[in-house]
Amino acid sequence: MKKYKVAICDEEVDFAFSLMNYMNGEKEYPCSGVAFTNEEHLFHYIKEQKVDLILLGEQMEVELEGDTKILWLTEEALKIQTGSVYKYQSGETLLKNILDAIEEGRERRLSVGRQKDCLIYAVYSPIGRCGKTNLARGICANYMGRSLYIGFEEYGSFEDETGISQELLYYMKNKDEGFHVRLKQFSIQEGQSYLVPSPRCYLDLRMLEREDIEWLLEQLKEEGTYERIVFDIGTGSLFDFSIFSLFDRIFIPTLEGETANRKKENFLKFIREQEEYVWEKKLYFLQVPNTNYNSLKMEEYVSELFREEKAVF
């Protein structure tokens, strides 16, 4: 069960810490509390850690950025308004009110994410030198500032000098709650596109499991920052073909010629032998023009591709 994290800051310090201890001791309720003695310590904490709810004393004068829900603690039962809760009630009732507030805020964020209609693509090919990476980055360039490229190649097309891809893998494996706070730092801005380079060692990708990819996609969709997310997947770094079912569309660049056709047919034969290949209907085979991802020719090709997508996909 997911544990919700609640930050507590109240003028009555003993109350804040007593509530934290009660919350952390109640196994029936999926909440964990962190108490603070003043606003400054609270600000520092929420800059580094994601919390699901902030409980604040009604005398606190604070200005918080972001969309984390705030629930005010009022000392008078007759003054309870929307967004506030009476602090001197039974611990069990108070926890129920806290959970209700968290769920209300979570539903609001999820509905915003759904409205943005984030689609997630994979670009993969069993055929080499077919324009796979140029297509992946060309798609991202088509959605300027609203797309994210994620490299899952054996050997990336650009250097990860900061180590952000390794840090992202760490968060994926550990399902770290700090992911939302660090999201912007996981990508490099190049022009109007955001990029996550491939890891320095593709064997690290093969340590991932399907549930790790599912977790990452859930986090990205819930965040609602991007309209299109494109995974550039190399043949050597692909660890589980079933992950293709997680994508909205899988683009498969091909080439003309007998050898390329044989590879395509063998690829299709292989996936049809798998226990679950319902994602075959998501495959889209195409021939990518021999041009750079940021060229006018690629821009025109991708624009035409997505005009077709609206009509066909």
PEMOMO-V564585 format. One record per pair of residues at least 24 apart in sequence whose C-alpha atoms are under 7 Angstrom apart, sorted by the first residue. I is the first residue (numbers start at 1). J is the second residue. D is the distance in Angstrom with one decimal. If there is no record, write none. Layout:
i=I j=J d=D
i=I j=J d=D
This chain:
i=2 j=30 d=6.6
i=3 j=30 d=4.7
i=3 j=31 d=5.3
i=3 j=32 d=6.6
i=4 j=30 d=6.0
i=4 j=31 d=4.7
i=4 j=32 d=6.1
i=4 j=52 d=5.9
i=5 j=31 d=5.9
i=5 j=32 d=5.0
i=5 j=33 d=5.9
i=5 j=51 d=5.0
i=5 j=52 d=5.4
i=5 j=53 d=6.8
i=6 j=31 d=6.9
i=6 j=32 d=6.1
i=6 j=33 d=4.8
i=6 j=34 d=6.3
i=6 j=51 d=5.9
i=6 j=52 d=5.9
i=6 j=53 d=4.9
i=6 j=54 d=5.8
i=7 j=33 d=5.9
i=7 j=34 d=5.0
i=7 j=35 d=6.0
i=7 j=51 d=6.7
i=7 j=53 d=6.4
i=7 j=54 d=4.8
i=7 j=55 d=6.1
i=8 j=33 d=6.9
i=8 j=34 d=6.0
i=8 j=35 d=4.6
i=8 j=36 d=6.2
i=8 j=54 d=6.0
i=8 j=55 d=4.7
i=8 j=56 d=6.2
i=9 j=35 d=6.0
i=9 j=36 d=5.1
i=9 j=37 d=6.4
i=9 j=38 d=6.5
i=9 j=39 d=6.9
i=9 j=55 d=6.2
i=9 j=56 d=5.1
i=9 j=57 d=6.4
i=10 j=56 d=5.6
i=10 j=57 d=4.3
i=11 j=57 d=6.0
i=13 j=37 d=6.0
i=48 j=181 d=6.4
i=49 j=178 d=5.2
i=49 j=181 d=6.4
i=50 j=177 d=6.2
i=50 j=178 d=5.4
i=50 j=180 d=6.6
i=50 j=181 d=6.0
i=52 j=102 d=6.3
i=53 j=102 d=6.1
i=69 j=105 d=6.1
i=109 j=222 d=6.8
i=110 j=222 d=5.6
i=113 j=221 d=6.0
i=113 j=222 d=5.5
i=113 j=223 d=6.6
i=113 j=224 d=4.4
i=116 j=224 d=6.6
i=116 j=227 d=6.4
i=117 j=227 d=6.4
i=118 j=221 d=6.4
i=118 j=226 d=6.4
i=118 j=227 d=4.3
i=118 j=228 d=5.6
i=119 j=227 d=6.3
i=119 j=228 d=5.1
i=119 j=229 d=6.5
i=119 j=248 d=6.2
i=120 j=228 d=5.8
i=120 j=229 d=4.8
i=120 j=230 d=6.0
i=120 j=247 d=5.4
i=120 j=248 d=5.5
i=121 j=229 d=6.2
i=121 j=230 d=4.8
i=121 j=231 d=6.2
i=121 j=247 d=5.5
i=121 j=248 d=5.8
i=121 j=249 d=5.0
i=121 j=250 d=5.8
i=122 j=230 d=5.7
i=122 j=231 d=4.7
i=122 j=232 d=6.2
i=122 j=233 d=6.9
i=122 j=247 d=6.5
i=122 j=249 d=6.5
i=122 j=250 d=4.7
i=122 j=251 d=6.2
i=123 j=231 d=6.1
i=123 j=232 d=5.1
i=123 j=233 d=6.1
i=123 j=250 d=5.8
i=123 j=251 d=4.8
i=123 j=252 d=6.1
i=124 j=232 d=6.6
i=124 j=233 d=5.2
i=124 j=234 d=6.4
i=124 j=251 d=6.4
i=124 j=252 d=5.3
i=125 j=252 d=5.1
i=125 j=253 d=5.8
i=126 j=235 d=6.4
i=126 j=263 d=6.6
i=126 j=267 d=7.0
i=127 j=254 d=6.4
i=127 j=260 d=6.5
i=127 j=263 d=6.8
i=130 j=253 d=6.0
i=130 j=254 d=5.9
i=130 j=255 d=6.2
i=130 j=288 d=6.8
i=131 j=253 d=6.8
i=131 j=288 d=5.8
i=131 j=290 d=6.7
i=132 j=253 d=6.1
i=133 j=232 d=6.3
i=134 j=292 d=6.0
i=134 j=293 d=4.4
i=135 j=288 d=6.9
i=135 j=293 d=6.4
i=136 j=230 d=6.3
i=136 j=232 d=6.1
i=137 j=293 d=5.9
i=138 j=293 d=4.7
i=138 j=294 d=6.4
i=138 j=298 d=6.4
i=138 j=299 d=6.7
i=138 j=302 d=6.7
i=139 j=302 d=6.2
i=140 j=193 d=6.3
i=141 j=193 d=6.0
i=142 j=299 d=6.9
i=144 j=192 d=5.1
i=144 j=193 d=5.9
i=145 j=192 d=4.9
i=145 j=193 d=5.4
i=146 j=226 d=4.8
i=146 j=227 d=5.5
i=146 j=228 d=6.7
i=147 j=193 d=6.4
i=147 j=194 d=6.5
i=147 j=226 d=5.1
i=147 j=227 d=5.9
i=147 j=228 d=4.7
i=147 j=229 d=5.6
i=148 j=193 d=6.7
i=148 j=194 d=5.0
i=148 j=195 d=5.7
i=148 j=226 d=6.7
i=148 j=228 d=6.5
i=148 j=229 d=4.8
i=148 j=230 d=6.2
i=149 j=194 d=6.3
i=149 j=195 d=4.7
i=149 j=196 d=6.0
i=149 j=229 d=6.1
i=149 j=230 d=5.0
i=149 j=231 d=6.1
i=150 j=195 d=6.1
i=150 j=196 d=4.7
i=150 j=197 d=6.4
i=150 j=230 d=6.1
i=150 j=231 d=4.8
i=150 j=232 d=6.3
i=151 j=196 d=6.0
i=151 j=197 d=5.0
i=151 j=198 d=4.1
i=151 j=231 d=6.0
i=151 j=232 d=5.1
i=151 j=233 d=6.8
i=152 j=198 d=5.2
i=152 j=231 d=6.6
i=152 j=232 d=5.4
i=152 j=233 d=4.6
i=152 j=234 d=6.1
i=152 j=237 d=6.6
i=153 j=198 d=5.7
i=153 j=202 d=6.8
i=153 j=232 d=6.4
i=153 j=233 d=5.2
i=153 j=234 d=4.3
i=153 j=237 d=6.2
i=154 j=202 d=4.7
i=154 j=234 d=5.7
i=154 j=236 d=5.9
i=154 j=237 d=5.5
i=155 j=202 d=6.9
i=156 j=197 d=6.6
i=156 j=198 d=5.0
i=158 j=197 d=6.7
i=159 j=197 d=6.9
i=160 j=197 d=5.6
i=165 j=196 d=6.3
i=165 j=197 d=6.1
i=165 j=198 d=6.4
i=165 j=199 d=5.3
i=166 j=199 d=6.1
i=172 j=212 d=5.4
i=172 j=215 d=7.0
i=172 j=216 d=6.3
i=173 j=212 d=6.0
i=202 j=237 d=5.6
i=203 j=237 d=6.8
i=205 j=237 d=5.9
i=206 j=237 d=5.9
i=206 j=238 d=6.8
i=206 j=239 d=5.0
i=210 j=243 d=5.9
i=244 j=279 d=6.5
i=245 j=279 d=5.0
i=248 j=282 d=6.9
i=249 j=282 d=5.1
i=249 j=283 d=6.4
i=250 j=282 d=5.8
i=250 j=283 d=4.9
i=250 j=284 d=6.1
i=251 j=283 d=6.1
i=251 j=284 d=4.9
i=251 j=285 d=6.1
i=252 j=283 d=6.8
i=252 j=284 d=5.9
i=252 j=285 d=4.7
i=252 j=286 d=6.3
i=253 j=285 d=5.8
i=253 j=286 d=5.0
i=253 j=287 d=5.4
i=253 j=288 d=6.2
i=254 j=285 d=6.7
i=254 j=286 d=6.0
i=254 j=287 d=5.3
i=255 j=287 d=6.1
